[in-house]
Amino acid sequence: MITRSPLAALAAFALSLTPMAAAHAALPQGARAPDFTAQGALGGKPFSFNLRQALKRGPVVLYFYPKAFTQGCTLEAHAFADATADFAKAGATVIGMSNDDVATLTRFSTEECRNKFAVAAATPAIVRAYDVDLQQGGKSTGLTSRTSYVIAPDGRITLVHSDLDYRDHVKLTLAAVQAMHRRHG
C-alpha cells in the first residue's frame, strides 16, 4: 500500500485537475488591479513586494501558481526564468505568487526561479482580491489557480490568462508587455 502525506496528496490532486476546473478570473481586462504588499524571496533572500511601488518602474506580470516544487509550477518557473531578460527589455517586473510559506518560497526562488525573479506568499486577502482560489466541485482546494495578470503602470489589467496548463503563460504575458513597450517606448 502506498501512503502519501496530506500535502503530497493535495499537490497530486491539483495536478490532476482539468483546465476547466479552475479556468476563471474575476478581474477582467481593464479593471484596476488591487494594491497589496506581500512577503517572499528573491534569489533566496527575504523580499517585500508592493504592487504600487513596482508599477512606478513599469508593467508588472503577476502570475499565480498552485504549489511550489510541483511539476507544472517548476516548469513554469523555469520558463519565466529563461525569459527574464526579455521581460526586463520591455521594462516589466515578474512576480510569482502562491500560498506557499516564505521558507518554501525562499528555496523555490533559488532552485526553480534560478535567482531571476521574485516569488511571494499570496495571503487569503490577495487570493480573494484576485479571485485565484483554485476550486474543485465548488470547494476550495487551498491552492491558487494558475492565473497570470499583466498590469500596466496605471494599475489597469491589460491581460488575464487563467489556465492550469502552464505552457502559454510566459508567451502571452511577454507578448502583452512587449506590445505595451512598443506603444509607449
ROSE-4610 file (N, C-alpha, C; in Angstrom, 1 decimal, always signed):
// ROSE-4610
residu = [M/M/M/I/I/I/T/T/T/R/R/R/S/S/S/P/P/P/L/L/L/A/A/A/A/A/A/L/L/L/A/A/A/A/A/A/F/F/F/A/A/A/L/L/L/S/S/S/L/L/L/T/T/T/P/P/P/M/M/M/A/A/A/A/A/A/A/A/A/H/H/H/A/A/A/A/A/A/L/L/L/P/P/P/Q/Q/Q/G/G/G/A/A/A/R/R/R/A/A/A/P/P/P/D/D/D/F/F/F/T/T/T/A/A/A/Q/Q/Q/G/G/G/A/A/A/L/L/L/G/G/G/G/G/G/K/K/K/P/P/P/F/F/F/S/S/S/F/F/F/N/N/N/L/L/L/R/R/R/Q/Q/Q/A/A/A/L/L/L/K/K/K/R/R/R/G/G/G/P/P/P/V/V/V/V/V/V/L/L/L/Y/Y/Y/F/F/F/Y/Y/Y/P/P/P/K/K/K/A/A/A/F/F/F/T/T/T/Q/Q/Q/G/G/G/C/C/C/T/T/T/L/L/L/E/E/E/A/A/A/H/H/H/A/A/A/F/F/F/A/A/A/D/D/D/A/A/A/T/T/T/A/A/A/D/D/D/F/F/F/A/A/A/K/K/K/A/A/A/G/G/G/A/A/A/T/T/T/V/V/V/I/I/I/G/G/G/M/M/M/S/S/S/N/N/N/D/D/D/D/D/D/V/V/V/A/A/A/T/T/T/L/L/L/T/T/T/R/R/R/F/F/F/S/S/S/T/T/T/E/E/E/E/E/E/C/C/C/R/R/R/N/N/N/K/K/K/F/F/F/A/A/A/V/V/V/A/A/A/A/A/A/A/A/A/T/T/T/P/P/P/A/A/A/I/I/I/V/V/V/R/R/R/A/A/A/Y/Y/Y/D/D/D/V/V/V/D/D/D/L/L/L/Q/Q/Q/Q/Q/Q/G/G/G/G/G/G/K/K/K/S/S/S/T/T/T/G/G/G/L/L/L/T/T/T/S/S/S/R/R/R/T/T/T/S/S/S/Y/Y/Y/V/V/V/I/I/I/A/A/A/P/P/P/D/D/D/G/G/G/R/R/R/I/I/I/T/T/T/L/L/L/V/V/V/H/H/H/S/S/S/D/D/D/L/L/L/D/D/D/Y/Y/Y/R/R/R/D/D/D/H/H/H/V/V/V/K/K/K/L/L/L/T/T/T/L/L/L/A/A/A/A/A/A/V/V/V/Q/Q/Q/A/A/A/M/M/M/H/H/H/R/R/R/R/R/R/H/H/H/G/G/G]
num = [1/1/1/2/2/2/3/3/3/4/4/4/5/5/5/6/6/6/7/7/7/8/8/8/9/9/9/10/10/10/11/11/11/12/12/12/13/13/13/14/14/14/15/15/15/16/16/16/17/17/17/18/18/18/19/19/19/20/20/20/21/21/21/22/22/22/23/23/23/24/24/24/25/25/25/26/26/26/27/27/27/28/28/28/29/29/29/30/30/30/31/31/31/32/32/32/33/33/33/34/34/34/35/35/35/36/36/36/37/37/37/38/38/38/39/39/39/40/40/40/41/41/41/42/42/42/43/43/43/44/44/44/45/45/45/46/46/46/47/47/47/48/48/48/49/49/49/50/50/50/51/51/51/52/52/52/53/53/53/54/54/54/55/55/55/56/56/56/57/57/57/58/58/58/59/59/59/60/60/60/61/61/61/62/62/62/63/63/63/64/64/64/65/65/65/66/66/66/67/67/67/68/68/68/69/69/69/70/70/70/71/71/71/72/72/72/73/73/73/74/74/74/75/75/75/76/76/76/77/77/77/78/78/78/79/79/79/80/80/80/81/81/81/82/82/82/83/83/83/84/84/84/85/85/85/86/86/86/87/87/87/88/88/88/89/89/89/90/90/90/91/91/91/92/92/92/93/93/93/94/94/94/95/95/95/96/96/96/97/97/97/98/98/98/99/99/99/100/100/100/101/101/101/102/102/102/103/103/103/104/104/104/105/105/105/106/106/106/107/107/107/108/108/108/109/109/109/110/110/110/111/111/111/112/112/112/113/113/113/114/114/114/115/115/115/116/116/116/117/117/117/118/118/118/119/119/119/120/120/120/121/121/121/122/122/122/123/123/123/124/124/124/125/125/125/126/126/126/127/127/127/128/128/128/129/129/129/130/130/130/131/131/131/132/132/132/133/133/133/134/134/134/135/135/135/136/136/136/137/137/137/138/138/138/139/139/139/140/140/140/141/141/141/142/142/142/143/143/143/144/144/144/145/145/145/146/146/146/147/147/147/148/148/148/149/149/149/150/150/150/151/151/151/152/152/152/153/153/153/154/154/154/155/155/155/156/156/156/157/157/157/158/158/158/159/159/159/160/160/160/161/161/161/162/162/162/163/163/163/164/164/164/165/165/165/166/166/166/167/167/167/168/168/168/169/169/169/170/170/170/171/171/171/172/172/172/173/173/173/174/174/174/175/175/175/176/176/176/177/177/177/178/178/178/179/179/179/180/180/180/181/181/181/182/182/182/183/183/183/184/184/184/185/185/185]
x = [+0.8/+0.0/+0.9/+0.6/+1.3/+0.6/+1.3/+0.7/+1.4/+0.7/+1.2/+0.9/+1.7/+1.4/+0.2/-0.6/-1.7/-1.3/-0.1/+0.4/+0.7/+1.3/+1.6/+0.3/-0.7/-2.0/-2.6/-2.6/-3.2/-2.5/-1.2/-0.4/-0.8/-0.9/-1.2/-2.6/-3.5/-4.9/-4.9/-4.2/-4.1/-3.6/-2.6/-2.0/-3.0/-3.9/-4.8/-6.1/-6.2/-7.4/-7.3/-8.5/-8.5/-8.5/-8.1/-8.1/-9.4/-10.5/-11.8/-12.2/-11.5/-11.8/-11.5/-10.6/-10.3/-10.1/-10.5/-10.2/-11.2/-10.9/-11.7/-10.8/-11.2/-10.6/-11.6/-11.9/-12.9/-12.5/-11.2/-10.7/-10.6/-11.4/-11.4/-10.3/-10.0/-9.1/-9.7/-8.9/-9.4/-9.7/-9.9/-10.1/-8.9/-9.1/-8.0/-7.5/-6.2/-5.6/-5.5/-6.0/-5.9/-4.5/-4.2/-2.8/-2.6/-1.4/-1.1/+0.4/+0.8/+2.2/+2.2/+3.3/+3.4/+4.9/+5.1/+6.4/+6.8/+8.1/+8.5/+10.0/+10.6/+12.0/+12.4/+13.6/+14.3/+15.7/+16.1/+17.4/+17.7/+16.7/+17.0/+17.0/+16.8/+16.8/+15.4/+15.1/+13.7/+13.5/+12.2/+11.8/+10.4/+10.2/+8.9/+8.5/+7.3/+6.8/+5.6/+5.6/+4.5/+4.1/+2.9/+2.5/+2.6/+2.1/+2.1/+3.5/+4.5/+5.9/+6.4/+6.1/+6.6/+6.1/+4.8/+4.2/+4.9/+5.5/+6.2/+7.4/+7.9/+9.1/+8.6/+7.3/+6.9/+5.8/+5.4/+4.3/+4.8/+3.8/+4.0/+3.3/+4.1/+3.5/+3.3/+2.0/+1.7/+1.1/+1.9/+1.4/+1.3/+0.1/-0.3/-0.1/+0.5/+0.7/+0.3/-0.2/-0.8/+0.2/+1.4/+2.2/+3.6/+4.5/+6.0/+6.4/+7.4/+8.0/+7.1/+6.0/+5.2/+5.6/+5.3/+5.9/+5.5/+4.2/+3.8/+4.4/+4.4/+4.8/+6.3/+7.1/+8.5/+8.8/+8.1/+8.4/+8.0/+6.9/+6.5/+7.6/+8.1/+9.1/+10.4/+10.8/+11.9/+11.7/+10.5/+10.1/+10.2/+9.6/+9.7/+11.2/+12.0/+13.4/+14.1/+13.9/+14.5/+14.2/+13.0/+12.5/+12.7/+13.4/+13.6/+14.2/+15.2/+15.9/+14.9/+14.1/+13.1/+12.1/+11.6/+10.7/+11.4/+12.6/+13.4/+13.5/+13.8/+13.9/+12.6/+11.5/+10.2/+9.8/+10.7/+10.5/+9.6/+9.4/+8.4/+9.1/+8.4/+8.7/+7.9/+8.5/+7.8/+7.7/+6.6/+6.4/+5.5/+6.0/+5.2/+4.6/+3.4/+2.7/+2.0/+2.1/+1.3/+1.0/+0.3/+0.0/+1.0/+2.2/+3.2/+3.8/+4.4/+5.0/+6.4/+6.8/+8.0/+9.3/+9.4/+10.6/+10.6/+9.4/+9.4/+9.7/+9.1/+9.3/+10.8/+11.5/+12.9/+13.7/+13.4/+14.1/+13.7/+12.4/+11.9/+12.5/+12.8/+13.4/+14.8/+15.5/+16.8/+16.9/+16.2/+16.2/+15.5/+14.3/+13.5/+13.3/+13.3/+13.3/+14.7/+15.7/+17.1/+17.6/+17.1/+17.5/+17.2/+16.2/+15.9/+14.8/+13.8/+12.6/+12.1/+11.3/+10.8/+9.6/+9.4/+8.1/+7.7/+6.3/+5.8/+4.6/+4.3/+3.2/+1.9/+0.9/-0.4/-1.2/-1.5/-2.3/-3.8/-4.6/-6.0/-6.7/-6.3/-6.8/-6.4/-5.2/-4.7/-5.4/-5.6/-6.3/-7.7/-8.4/-9.8/-9.8/-8.9/-8.9/-8.6/-7.8/-7.5/-8.3/-9.2/-10.1/-9.3/-8.3/-7.4/-7.5/-8.6/-8.8/-9.1/-8.2/-8.4/-9.5/-10.6/-11.7/-12.0/-12.5/-12.9/-14.3/-15.2/-16.6/-17.2/-16.8/-17.3/-16.7/-15.6/-14.9/-13.5/-13.0/-11.6/-10.6/-9.6/-8.5/-7.4/-7.5/-6.4/-5.2/-5.3/-4.2/-4.7/-3.8/-4.2/-4.3/-5.1/-5.2/-4.0/-3.8/-2.7/-3.3/-3.1/-3.7/-2.6/-2.4/-1.4/-2.2/-1.7/-2.2/-1.0/-1.2/-0.3/-1.0/-0.2/-0.8/+0.1/-0.6/+0.0/+0.5/+1.4/+1.8/+0.7/-0.4/-1.5/-2.4/-2.0/-2.7/-3.9/-4.0/-5.1/-4.6/-5.4/-5.1/-5.2/-4.2/-4.2/-4.3/-4.0/-4.1/-4.5/-5.4/-5.7/-5.7/-4.9/-4.8/-4.9/-6.0/-6.2/-6.4/-5.4/-5.3/-4.3/-4.8/-3.9/-2.7/-2.8/-1.7/-0.7/+0.5/+1.5/+2.0/+1.9/+2.8/+2.5/+1.3/+1.1/+1.3/+1.5/+1.6/+2.7/+3.9/+5.1/+4.9/+4.5/+4.4/+3.4/+2.2/+1.2/+1.5/+2.1/+2.4/+3.5/+4.5/+5.6/+5.2/+4.3/+3.7/+3.0/+2.3/+1.5/+2.4/+3.5/+4.4/+5.2/+5.6/+6.3/+5.5/+4.2/+3.3/+3.1/+3.0/+2.9/+4.2/+5.3/+6.6/+6.7/+6.3/+6.3/+5.4/+4.3/+3.3/+3.8/+4.4/+4.8/+6.3/+7.1/+8.5/+9.1]
y = [-1.2/+0.0/+1.2/+2.2/+3.5/+4.5/+5.2/+6.2/+7.5/+8.6/+9.9/+10.8/+11.8/+12.9/+13.7/+14.3/+15.1/+16.2/+16.8/+17.8/+17.2/+16.0/+15.4/+15.0/+14.5/+14.2/+15.4/+16.5/+17.8/+18.2/+18.2/+18.6/+17.7/+16.4/+15.4/+15.7/+16.0/+16.4/+17.6/+18.6/+19.8/+19.6/+18.7/+18.4/+17.6/+16.9/+16.0/+16.8/+18.0/+18.8/+19.1/+19.1/+19.5/+21.0/+21.6/+23.1/+23.7/+23.0/+23.6/+23.8/+23.0/+23.1/+24.4/+25.2/+26.5/+27.6/+27.4/+28.4/+29.6/+30.5/+31.7/+32.7/+33.9/+35.1/+36.2/+36.6/+37.6/+39.0/+39.2/+40.6/+40.6/+41.3/+41.4/+42.4/+42.2/+43.2/+44.6/+45.6/+46.9/+47.3/+46.3/+46.5/+47.0/+47.7/+48.2/+47.1/+46.8/+45.7/+46.2/+45.3/+45.6/+45.8/+46.8/+47.0/+46.0/+45.6/+44.7/+44.8/+44.3/+44.1/+42.7/+42.0/+40.5/+40.2/+39.3/+38.8/+37.6/+37.5/+36.4/+36.4/+36.0/+35.8/+36.2/+36.7/+37.0/+36.4/+35.4/+34.9/+34.3/+33.7/+33.1/+34.1/+35.4/+36.4/+36.9/+37.2/+37.8/+39.0/+39.2/+40.2/+40.7/+42.0/+42.5/+43.1/+42.7/+43.2/+44.1/+45.3/+46.2/+46.5/+46.2/+46.4/+47.9/+48.8/+50.2/+50.7/+50.3/+50.7/+50.1/+48.8/+48.1/+48.8/+49.2/+49.8/+51.2/+51.8/+53.0/+52.8/+51.6/+51.2/+50.7/+50.3/+49.8/+48.7/+48.0/+47.0/+45.8/+45.2/+44.0/+42.8/+41.7/+40.4/+39.7/+39.6/+38.9/+37.6/+36.5/+35.2/+34.3/+33.8/+32.9/+31.5/+30.6/+29.2/+28.4/+27.1/+26.4/+26.0/+25.4/+24.9/+24.8/+25.4/+25.3/+23.8/+23.6/+22.3/+21.2/+21.5/+20.5/+20.7/+19.6/+19.6/+20.8/+21.1/+22.3/+23.6/+23.8/+25.0/+25.2/+24.1/+24.1/+24.5/+23.8/+24.1/+25.5/+26.0/+27.4/+28.4/+28.1/+29.0/+29.0/+27.8/+27.7/+28.6/+28.5/+29.3/+30.8/+31.2/+32.7/+33.1/+32.2/+32.5/+32.6/+31.7/+31.8/+33.1/+33.6/+34.8/+36.1/+36.1/+37.2/+38.4/+38.2/+39.3/+39.9/+39.1/+39.7/+40.5/+40.1/+40.9/+42.2/+42.1/+43.3/+44.3/+43.8/+44.7/+45.5/+44.9/+45.5/+46.3/+46.4/+47.2/+46.6/+45.3/+44.6/+43.9/+43.9/+43.1/+41.9/+40.7/+39.5/+39.1/+38.7/+38.2/+37.0/+35.9/+34.7/+34.6/+34.1/+34.1/+32.8/+32.2/+31.1/+31.2/+30.3/+30.4/+29.5/+29.2/+28.5/+29.4/+28.8/+29.7/+30.3/+31.3/+32.0/+31.1/+30.2/+29.3/+28.5/+28.0/+27.2/+28.1/+29.3/+30.2/+30.6/+30.7/+31.1/+30.0/+28.8/+27.7/+27.7/+27.9/+27.9/+29.0/+30.2/+31.3/+31.0/+30.2/+29.9/+28.6/+27.6/+26.3/+26.3/+26.9/+26.8/+28.1/+29.2/+30.5/+31.0/+30.2/+30.4/+31.8/+32.4/+33.7/+34.8/+34.6/+35.6/+36.5/+36.0/+36.8/+36.5/+37.3/+37.1/+36.3/+35.6/+34.9/+35.4/+35.4/+35.9/+35.1/+35.2/+34.5/+35.2/+34.5/+35.1/+34.8/+35.9/+35.8/+35.5/+35.1/+34.9/+36.1/+37.3/+38.6/+38.8/+38.5/+38.6/+37.6/+36.4/+35.3/+35.8/+36.3/+36.8/+38.0/+38.9/+40.2/+39.9/+38.8/+38.5/+37.3/+36.8/+35.6/+34.5/+34.0/+32.9/+31.7/+31.6/+30.4/+29.2/+28.2/+27.0/+26.2/+26.0/+25.3/+24.0/+23.0/+21.8/+21.4/+21.3/+20.9/+22.0/+23.3/+24.4/+24.6/+23.8/+23.9/+24.3/+25.1/+25.5/+24.3/+24.2/+23.2/+23.7/+25.0/+25.5/+26.0/+25.9/+26.3/+27.5/+28.2/+29.2/+28.6/+29.2/+28.8/+29.3/+28.8/+29.2/+30.4/+31.6/+32.8/+33.8/+34.4/+35.4/+36.7/+37.8/+39.1/+40.0/+40.8/+41.8/+43.1/+43.9/+45.1/+46.3/+47.2/+48.4/+49.4/+50.3/+51.2/+52.0/+52.2/+53.0/+52.1/+50.8/+50.0/+49.2/+49.4/+48.6/+47.3/+46.3/+45.0/+45.0/+44.6/+44.6/+43.2/+42.2/+40.8/+39.9/+39.0/+37.9/+36.6/+35.7/+34.3/+33.3/+32.6/+31.6/+30.2/+29.4/+28.0/+27.2/+26.0/+25.2/+24.7/+24.7/+24.3/+25.5/+25.3/+26.4/+27.0/+26.2/+26.5/+27.8/+28.4/+29.7/+30.9/+30.7/+31.9/+32.8/+32.3/+33.1/+33.8/+33.0/+33.5/+34.7/+34.5/+35.5/+36.8/+36.6/+37.8/+38.5/+37.8/+38.5/+39.3/+38.7/+39.4/+40.7/+40.6/+41.8/+42.9/+42.5/+43.6/+44.2/+43.3/+43.8/+44.8/+44.4/+45.3/+46.7/+46.6/+47.8/+48.7/+48.0/+48.7/+49.4/+48.7/+49.3/+50.5/+50.5/+51.6/+52.8/+52.5/+53.6/+53.9/+53.0/+53.2/+53.0]
z = [+0.0/+0.0/+0.0/-0.9/-0.9/-0.1/+0.8/+1.6/+1.2/+1.3/+1.0/+2.1/+2.3/+3.2/+2.7/+3.6/+3.1/+2.1/+2.3/+1.3/+0.0/-0.1/-1.3/-2.0/-1.3/-1.9/-2.5/-1.8/-2.2/-3.5/-3.6/-4.8/-5.9/-5.7/-6.8/-7.2/-6.3/-6.7/-7.6/-7.2/-8.0/-9.4/-9.5/-10.8/-11.7/-11.1/-11.8/-12.3/-11.9/-12.3/-13.8/-14.4/-15.8/-15.9/-17.0/-17.1/-16.8/-17.1/-16.9/-15.4/-14.6/-13.2/-12.5/-13.1/-12.4/-13.4/-14.6/-15.6/-15.5/-14.5/-14.3/-13.7/-13.9/-13.2/-13.1/-11.9/-11.8/-12.2/-12.3/-12.7/-14.2/-14.8/-16.3/-16.8/-18.0/-18.7/-18.5/-18.2/-18.0/-16.5/-15.7/-14.3/-13.6/-12.5/-11.7/-10.8/-10.8/-10.0/-8.6/-7.6/-6.2/-5.8/-5.0/-4.5/-3.3/-3.1/-2.0/-1.7/-0.5/-0.2/+0.3/-0.1/+0.2/+0.5/+1.4/+1.7/+0.9/+0.5/-0.3/-0.3/-1.5/-1.6/-3.1/-3.2/-4.4/-4.3/-5.1/-5.0/-3.6/-3.0/-1.7/-0.5/-0.8/+0.3/+0.5/+1.8/+2.1/+1.2/+0.9/-0.1/+0.2/+0.2/+0.3/-1.0/-1.5/-2.8/-2.6/-3.1/-3.1/-4.5/-4.9/-6.3/-6.7/-5.9/-6.3/-6.6/-5.7/-5.9/-7.2/-7.5/-8.7/-9.9/-9.9/-11.1/-11.4/-10.5/-10.8/-11.7/-11.7/-12.6/-14.0/-14.1/-15.4/-15.1/-16.2/-16.1/-15.2/-14.6/-13.7/-14.3/-14.3/-14.7/-13.3/-12.9/-11.6/-12.0/-11.7/-12.1/-10.8/-10.7/-9.6/-10.0/-9.2/-9.5/-8.3/-8.5/-7.4/-6.2/-6.5/-5.5/-5.9/-5.2/-5.5/-5.5/-6.4/-6.5/-7.1/-7.6/-8.4/-9.8/-10.6/-12.0/-12.8/-13.0/-13.8/-13.3/-12.0/-11.4/-11.5/-11.4/-11.7/-13.1/-14.0/-15.5/-15.8/-15.2/-15.4/-14.9/-13.7/-13.1/-14.0/-14.5/-15.4/-16.7/-17.2/-18.4/-18.1/-17.0/-16.6/-16.4/-15.8/-15.5/-16.9/-17.8/-19.1/-19.9/-19.6/-20.3/-19.6/-18.4/-17.6/-18.3/-19.1/-19.9/-20.9/-21.5/-22.4/-21.7/-20.5/-19.7/-19.3/-18.9/-18.5/-19.6/-20.8/-22.0/-22.3/-21.9/-22.1/-20.8/-19.9/-18.7/-17.7/-17.7/-16.9/-15.7/-14.6/-13.4/-13.4/-13.1/-12.9/-11.5/-11.0/-9.6/-9.6/-9.1/-9.0/-7.6/-7.5/-6.2/-6.0/-4.8/-4.4/-2.9/-2.4/-0.9/-0.2/-0.8/+0.0/+1.0/+2.1/+3.1/+2.6/+3.3/+2.8/+2.8/+3.7/+3.7/+2.5/+2.0/+0.8/-0.4/-0.4/-1.5/-1.6/-0.4/-0.4/-1.2/-0.9/-1.7/-3.2/-3.4/-4.8/-5.6/-5.0/-5.7/-6.2/-5.5/-5.9/-6.8/-6.4/-7.1/-8.4/-8.5/-9.7/-10.4/-9.7/-10.3/-10.7/-10.3/-10.7/-10.4/-9.3/-8.8/-9.8/-10.7/-11.8/-11.4/-10.6/-10.3/-8.9/-8.4/-7.0/-7.0/-5.9/-5.6/-4.2/-4.1/-2.8/-2.4/-1.1/-0.5/-0.7/-1.3/-1.6/-0.3/+0.4/+1.6/+1.2/+2.1/+1.8/+1.2/+1.7/+1.2/-0.3/-0.6/-2.0/-2.9/-2.4/-3.2/-3.5/-2.5/-2.7/-3.7/-3.5/-4.3/-5.8/-6.1/-7.4/-7.9/-7.1/-7.4/-8.0/-7.3/-7.7/-6.8/-6.1/-5.2/-6.1/-6.2/-7.0/-6.4/-7.2/-6.7/-7.5/-6.8/-7.5/-6.9/-7.8/-7.3/-6.4/-6.7/-5.9/-4.5/-4.2/-2.9/-3.1/-2.2/-2.3/-2.1/-2.8/-2.7/-1.7/-1.4/-0.5/-1.4/-2.7/-3.6/-4.4/-5.1/-6.0/-7.4/-8.2/-9.6/-10.4/-11.6/-12.4/-13.3/-12.8/-13.5/-13.6/-14.8/-15.0/-15.3/-14.7/-15.0/-15.5/-16.5/-16.9/-16.5/-15.7/-15.1/-15.6/-16.3/-16.8/-15.7/-15.9/-14.9/-14.3/-15.0/-14.4/-13.5/-13.3/-12.4/-13.1/-14.4/-15.1/-15.6/-15.6/-16.1/-17.6/-18.3/-19.7/-20.3/-19.5/-19.9/-18.7/-19.0/-18.0/-18.7/-18.2/-18.7/-17.6/-17.5/-16.5/-17.1/-16.9/-17.4/-16.6/-16.2/-15.4/-16.2/-17.5/-18.4/-18.4/-17.9/-17.7/-19.0/-20.1/-21.3/-22.0/-22.0/-22.7/-21.8/-20.5/-19.6/-19.9/-20.1/-20.4/-21.8/-22.8/-24.2/-24.2/-23.6/-23.7/-22.8/-21.7/-20.9/-21.5/-22.0/-22.7/-23.9/-24.7/-25.9/-25.4/-24.3/-23.8/-23.4/-22.6/-22.2/-23.3/-24.3/-25.4/-26.3/-26.4/-27.2/-26.4/-25.1/-24.3/-24.5/-24.5/-24.6/-26.0/-27.0/-28.4/-28.5/-27.8/-27.9/-27.1/-25.9/-25.0/-24.9/-25.6/-25.6/-24.3]
